[in-house]
Amino acid sequence: MATGERQSARVRNLYQKSILRQEVAFFDKETKTGEVVERMSGDTVFIQDAMGEKVPIPTNITV
């Protein structure tokens, strides 16, 4: 899970840098209000889930 969190934070940071390098016209013509933030948060959650823990942790272990 820690790896997924680190990688999603890294991707979020790179994504933000990429967005900030866009021309102003990009935000006027190509995107709607909130779309950039929505995509950034949604896509990084998918990355975190994909890289996160895939092995189920048993909760009812009897010894």
One Martini backbone bead per residue (centre of mass of N, CA, C, O) as a GRO file, in nm:
protein
   63
    1MET     BB    1   0.056   0.064  -0.019
    2ALA     BB    2   0.296   0.258  -0.005
    3THR     BB    3   0.369   0.244  -0.303
    4GLY     BB    4   0.102   0.358  -0.412
    5GLU     BB    5   0.122   0.631  -0.265
    6ARG     BB    6   0.391   0.727  -0.383
    7GLN     BB    7   0.316   0.707  -0.685
    8SER     BB    8   0.066   0.892  -0.678
    9ALA     BB    9   0.222   1.141  -0.580
   10ARG     BB   10   0.414   1.157  -0.819
   11VAL     BB   11   0.201   1.181  -1.043
   12ARG     BB   12   0.062   1.432  -0.932
   13ASN     BB   13   0.308   1.615  -0.956
   14LEU     BB   14   0.356   1.581  -1.264
   15TYR     BB   15   0.073   1.670  -1.351
   16GLN     BB   16   0.086   1.954  -1.234
   17LYS     BB   17   0.329   2.052  -1.397
   18SER     BB   18   0.197   2.008  -1.674
   19ILE     BB   19  -0.046   2.198  -1.637
   20LEU     BB   20   0.128   2.463  -1.573
   21ARG     BB   21   0.249   2.458  -1.886
   22GLN     BB   22   0.008   2.563  -2.001
   23GLU     BB   23  -0.182   2.739  -2.173
   24VAL     BB   24  -0.441   2.949  -2.116
   25ALA     BB   25  -0.628   2.843  -2.346
   26PHE     BB   26  -0.671   2.560  -2.236
   27PHE     BB   27  -0.868   2.658  -2.000
   28ASP     BB   28  -1.079   2.798  -2.193
   29LYS     BB   29  -1.129   2.547  -2.416
   30GLU     BB   30  -1.056   2.237  -2.296
   31THR     BB   31  -1.190   2.306  -2.014
   32LYS     BB   32  -1.359   2.263  -1.725
   33THR     BB   33  -1.477   2.313  -1.432
   34GLY     BB   34  -1.281   2.089  -1.235
   35GLU     BB   35  -1.149   1.877  -1.430
   36VAL     BB   36  -0.855   1.872  -1.341
   37VAL     BB   37  -0.900   1.785  -1.047
   38GLU     BB   38  -1.068   1.533  -1.102
   39ARG     BB   39  -0.856   1.380  -1.271
   40MET     BB   40  -0.624   1.381  -1.072
   41SER     BB   41  -0.766   1.230  -0.839
   42GLY     BB   42  -0.885   0.984  -0.994
   43ASP     BB   43  -0.624   0.870  -1.129
   44THR     BB   44  -0.456   0.830  -0.865
   45VAL     BB   45  -0.647   0.624  -0.738
   46PHE     BB   46  -0.606   0.405  -0.951
   47ILE     BB   47  -0.305   0.370  -0.904
   48GLN     BB   48  -0.318   0.300  -0.605
   49ASP     BB   49  -0.497   0.049  -0.640
   50ALA     BB   50  -0.311  -0.108  -0.840
   51MET     BB   51  -0.050  -0.094  -0.629
   52GLY     BB   52  -0.170  -0.213  -0.409
   53GLU     BB   53  -0.308  -0.433  -0.215
   54LYS     BB   54  -0.388  -0.782  -0.326
   55VAL     BB   55  -0.379  -0.922  -0.054
   56PRO     BB   56  -0.562  -1.065   0.162
   57ILE     BB   57  -0.661  -1.003   0.494
   58PRO     BB   58  -0.710  -1.189   0.753
   59THR     BB   59  -0.962  -1.162   1.025
   60ASN     BB   60  -1.023  -1.492   1.111
   61ILE     BB   61  -0.797  -1.608   1.302
   62THR     BB   62  -0.721  -1.932   1.426
   63VAL     BB   63  -0.516  -2.090   1.699
   0.00000   0.00000   0.00000
